[in-house]
Each structure stands twice: as C-alpha cells, then as structure tokens.
C-alpha cells in the first residue's frame, strides 16, 4: 500500500474540485490489506499537513466502526462481508495508543462532558443555521438546496454520536423535525428527470433528502427508541416515539409508495426509508400504522424489475456483480436487500407477518396466470425467510414439497431470471433435511444441469453457489456429484475466467476440500487455469482502478493455496504445481504488489513442506532482495517459509553459508519475537552439525544479536524470554562457547561483561517461560548451567534460585501435560490398560498432591495452560524422540551431586520441605519412565478439570 497515493487521495477529499475522484480512489482501496494501518501512519506523521491527518482520522474511525467485527453472510448470501484483515487489526492494536498520544488535541475524540466549548459555540450558531434553513426551504433552486444540504450535514455531525439535550430541548427538536419532514415531503423538480438515471443520485435535491434521512434514522435508532437507549435518553425516547415517529413514518411510506407507482426515487433514499421503517417494527405504536402496508412496501421491491432486466440483457456480468455480491451492511446496498432485511426482521418480531406472507407467496406461486416477475418476488420472499422457516416445524415439514412443486419446475423455466432465482432458493434451503432421497437427487441434478448447460451466465453463477451449498450440507448430494467432479470444476473455472467473480473462487475452494481425491487428477490443469486468470487480472488496464480486481486476485491466490494444501501428500503433483506457483510468485514480486505478499508467501510455504527444490532455494535469495527494499512488516508471514528452509532441508541450508547469512540478516533487521524464535530453531536444528565452524561463525553471531537486543532494554516479557531462549539454546548447543560470548560482550560505555546481567535476567524471568517448549528449553538450559565446570561468579550469587526456578517450570509442565491429555482421547484410553496395583499408587500419589494445589495456584495463571503462538515452529526438542526434560534434569543434578558436593549443597540447601518433596517427585517420575509419566499426567487431570 503506497502511503503517498493514500495521502494524495485524502488531500483530494478536502478540495471540492477533486473530492469525487478522491473518494472513489479511497473507496476502491479500503478493502486492500494494509490500508487501515497506512491511515494510522498518516495520522501519526508530523510531516503530513493537519487537514490530511484529520481526514485520515475520520476515514479510519468510520472503517473501524463498520468493519472491525467479523460478520456472518446475510441470509442467502455465500460471501462473507468485508471486515478489516486480522493482520491490519493487530497493527492497529499495537499502535493506536501511541497514535492517540501523538495526535493533536483537535482531532482527538471528545467525550460528551468535554464538549463544553463546542456546545457554547453551538448555542449561538445552531439557532442561526436553523433560521437560515427555515428561510431557504421554499426556495428549491440548486444553490439554495446546496446550502440546505450543508446545514443538514452540520446538524448530523452534531447529533451523530451524542445528543446534547441541554442544547436541543423538545421545542428545538420539534422545529428541526418539522424541517426534516418538509424536506422529505417536498417534490423534486421535474426537470431532474431529464438527467441520466445513473447521475440522479448526485443531484443536490436527492442529496438533501439523503442527509435528512440520515438524521431522522440516526435520531430514531440511537436516541428515540424506548428500551434501546442509554439512561440519559429514556425520557427523550418516549417523547420522540409519541411525537414524531408515526408522522415521519407516514412521510416515508409515501416515499416508498412513489417508488411502487414507478416514480423515481434514488436507491439511497429508498434504502434509508426502509431502514427507518425497520427500526419501527419493535414498537407497537409504529407497527400498528405499518402493519397494513407491510406487504405492499416489501413485495414490489423483491420482484424482478425493468431495470434488472435491462442490466441482465445489456451487461450480465455487471448484473452478477450487483445482484449476487450484495453486502447487507454496505451503506449503498440495494433497496431490495434493505427490503429483504425488513421482511426478515418483521417475521421474527411480529408473529402475524410470517403466515400472512407465506399465504400470499403460496397463492402467487399457485396461480397459473401470475406474472412471472411476481413469482420471482414470491420466491425471493420465501428464500429470505428460509432460516426462520427451517426452525418452525409447521413450515419445515412443508418446505420439501414446496421445492418439488414450485422451485424444481422453474429450474427449467424459459426465463433466465426465474432459473437463477430458483437456484438461489435451493441455496437458501440447502441445510433442509430431505425426507425423500429422490427429491434431493432431483435438486442436485437440476442445479448441476443449470451450471454445466445453461447459456445465461447469471444462472450459472447462482447454480454454482447452490450446488456447493447442497454438497456442503447434504452428505448424499456429495455422493451424487462425485462422478461429475471434473466437468463441474472445469465449468467453475470457465465461469471464474469469464466473470472474474470472487464468489466463485470461494465455491471452488470449498469444492476442492470436499473432493480432494477426485481433484488430484485435475489439480495441475486447475492451477494452470487459475494462474492464467490471475496474470490476466493483474495485467488488465482496469486493475489499478478497480478494488474488485484486487479482491478477485486474492481469491485466486487463496484457491491455488487450497489446492496446494489438499495435494500435500501427493509429492509428484506438488512438484508439477511448483513451476506454476513460482510464475505467480514471480509476477507479484516483480511488479511488486505488496498487498499480495501474505498470499504468495503462503504458496511458497506450501511448496516447501515436504522438500525444498533448487528453484525454491533460489527464491530465498529473491525474497531477501525484495524484502530488503519493501517491507519487513511481513516477516511474520515469511516465518513459516523460513522455518521450512531450516527444518525440511537442513543439509542444503548448511551446505551454502549464504543461506544462513541471508536468514540471519533478515532476523537481525526484524529483531522481534518471530526473528528470535527462528534463530533458536536454527541453533537447535543444527546442534551437533558444526554451525559454529561455518564462516562467518554463525553461533556467536546469533547469540550476540539477541544479547545485544537485551542490552537495549526490552519492555515485553514475550520478547525478553524469547531473546533469553536463543542464548539458552546456545548454551545447550555449546556451553563453553556461550560463556565465552557472554564474557566478551559489554554494555555500552562499560567494560563489565554482560554475563551477570544475563544470568540475573534469566532467573528473574523464569515465571514468564510459558507453554511446553519454552519451559522445556528453560529446564534443559538450567540443567546445563548447573553443570558448568567453570562457573561464572554471577551463577554463585543466584545458586539459591536455580532449583526453585526448575521446580516452578516442572509444576507448569505438569499442569500443561494434564490439560493437553484432556484433548487426546487415544492417550486417555491407555489409562484403562494400567494394572490395578498401579492405579492404587497413582491414587495415593494424586491424593498427596491434591493438598498442594491451592498453594501452587499462586505461581502461575491459566495462561500457563496454553501453548505460546510461537510453539507451532517446532524444533528437535519437540519431536517424540527429542530430549526428555525429566531425564535430562535428573541426570544433571545427580552428576553434580557426585562430582561437586559443595555446589550441590549450595543448590539444594535453600529448598523448603515442600520443594524437597517436589524434587523427590521428579526423581520418582523420571525412574518410572514415559509410561508411568503418562499415568501420572492422566491422574493430574482431575485437578485441571476442577479449575
């Protein structure tokens, strides 16, 4: 994401002459990964002029308000609504506090109680703009209405998030509501009909109505809906509902009726009117006046219309984009979507709506003379209510018959829009339990036929989505389609190629997962087709201007990644896919297109899970060059691939010093948790393989890098322990070399070695080693530290802390092992095979330890039961044949007892009686071997479940 491009667009929003183009640019870019963090960078930059920072703050605030939470698809939709990418959310979380601190006072959020100066100013200003607006109302010239619209925007800004009741009392609100009602009730000049229909929403008369509706709807939903408002607005809500709600409702019903009578109303005004009517469903007063009009409000909007037919005939691909990729949460959602939402909400909240609407739809579908467009509307209503109908037994039992009688026949209708609508209805009812196997078979066969043989592209798209939904929800449907996987997948690829519709990439991914064995025979052809589509999208002239193209390209990359994942066990196929994927990766890196880095790194990871080819080793050098210049922000996404380079083909890694040098340079530049973890993985993976002899000498370099980072101060315990862990791994790898490195490193402006600082920091941070691997590494490191033949002086000073630290780590491991066994039934089942005499021993041992549990709780919290995120990057210590921490520690301590009695006494003398019991327990557990340890951990489960 280019910050300069975003800043130029933000600056353009301030200039009336550039505003429309700038807003278009932002609206096409906001779904691209790294857009939101880029806005935050702009906000935080002192080098950016203040108005641009303010525009960025407003845009980011709106994005977070609308798109932060994950959301489910709307009823009948297959595509998940857009939300801010998790990587972007994490970056915002990390920097938002700093951004608030750095932001100038005037763009910081002001709590209602801090808005005194604004309210003082508005006491003078608001009556004046209200008087001006009242004076201008009779004048409907463009210049006058433009000022009216601007005043309404000012009022909307004032009341959007807080209603200042001390400024806007009931009398003042009544004056404003009369103005708003008048704006909505007045006619738009007839000459506006001479303007092209696509341009009419931009006319100032419709924009004025739009802003009046924004205010009306906001007042109702946030301050005027009794039972749904905060305490300070309860009295106002009652007043609003009694005084204004019904009157405004009547005006908006009139607006909707004008549309029903084929008089022009802009989609935004119609949609906002429906949103207001939807808000009134919860209140008996407004529902009483809405109820007689419910059907006539909703049904015409659900029917196929002239404008739909025109779009279908002239541009079926645009029809697909508009009609089948709707986002219910988008401010610009189609009125039909708003009507669908209104119907669904009414059916849930008002019990009479569902039977009345179903009876009406049934009569419409039964009538042989009914207008086909009304049948489309009836099916649209039924599909919109599908989720509710499936929950109610009275209707659920009839839905299969309804599909047989009214939907199946229309799948062969001569009218394309009815075939598409029928596919959509089947999609909506795909989770329905079919009692007649023949009915399900017919449904699958008819939809498959529409997908493969239909000539109309919108029908094929809906058939594809419906087929995938049936396969996902119906086990028998999966079996019916299995013989036709090849032609189905080929047709899906053809549709994606023709329409560049992102919905279909989701469908393909799900079908690949359902039929991974069948897909194996066509995986290479599919990937080649997808790669060609991807390259065509990226090289098209519209790519830079169209956000849809970016989303489509991301969908294709994700689909290729899915193929790689399901083909993971087919080595010969993966080898053939490698060349195709490298072309895609190369294109992204060559351009370069940063927003696709995460996806191509995932592809590269998939190509290196089983083996690393010479071509993939060459890619490491390319990635290094690219990431040198572009963005080390993506190091976290690069980490799985780098882990594969280290662990899958360690021999090749060590055969060329350049490989290690490249990875070390990346880690040193990143210098955070993931980089430190990778260094630890390398040290442990290469133990016994002489990396300290490689030129440059890698082992000291790795350790020096993390120790140098520690000397600069680390605020987070996660990074601090990770840096310590690299050094501990170095100690395990080669104790004398680690000690030598410590003794030869110094703090800035000091001649004192950092050995004492390192050891003290380690002792102080023992409690922050969480998860299985980290605790195990720390125990092994402390065991090696105890045995050092030439002990550093600093170690003598912390002798009393060494064994208590080890015991604390073992305590955490005990609970962690027991907790994990809860989720491994195969290991639990082995407990049944344990002889009864061992059961008695375990019970008595468990009884002894139960008394200690309450005391142990103070040492660690529930977080300790979970693994750390970095544990997914495995090391030889984590394998089944890896070092056993019980055996390693016990052997080390026994050797110390034998070889250096005085040192052993220093280590053990400070132990309390309770700690000595814990140490004896570790000895017994070690002697019992792995099987006895399993029994012990299963016995500990009772303690874990009590928590």
ABEGO torsion letter per residue (X at the ends): XBAAAAAAAAAAAABAAAAAAAAAAAAAAAABBGAAAAAAAAAABAABBAAAAAAAAAAAAAAAAAAABBBBBBBGBABBBBBBBAAAAAAAAAAAAAAAAABBAAABBBBAAAAAAAAAAAAAAAAAAAAAAAAAAABABAAAAAAAAAAAAAAAAAAAABBBAAABBAAAAAAAAAAAAAAAABBBBAAAAABBAAAAAABAAAAAAAAAAAAAAAAAAAAABBGABBAAAAAAAAAAAAAAAAAAAAAAAAAAAAAAAGBBBBAAAAAAAAAAAAAAAABAAAAAAAAAAAAAAAAAAABBBAAAAAAAAABAAAAAAAAAABBAABAABBAAAAAAAAAAAAAAABAAAAAAAAAAAAAAAABAABBAAAAAAAAAAAAAAAAAAAABAAAAAAAAAAAAAAAAAAAABABAAAAAAAAAAAAAAAABBBABAAAAAAAAAAAAAAAAABABAAAAAAAAAAAAAAAAABAAAAAAAAAAAAAAAAAAAAAAAAAGBAAAAAAAAAAAAABAAAAAAAAAAAAAAAAAAAAAAAABAAAAABAAAAAAAAAAAAAAAAAAAAAAABAAAAAAAAAAAAAAAAAAAAOBBAAAAAAAAAAAAAAAAABBBAAAAAAAAAAAAAAAABBAAAAAAAAAAAAAAAAABAAAAAABAAAAAAAAAAAAAAGBAAAAAAAAAAAAAABGAGAAABOBBAAAAAAAAAAAAAAAEBABAAAAAAAAAAAAAAAAABAAAAAAAAAABBBBGBABBAAAAAAAAAAAAAAABBEAAAAAAAAAAAAAAAABABBBAAAAAAAAAAAAAAAAAAAAAAAAAAAAAAABAAAAAAAAABBAAAAAAAAAAAAAAAAAAAAAAAABBAAAABBBAAAABBBAAABAABBBAAAAAAAAAAAAAAABAAAAAAAAAABBAAAAAAAAAAAAAAAAEAAAAAAAAAAAAAAAAAX
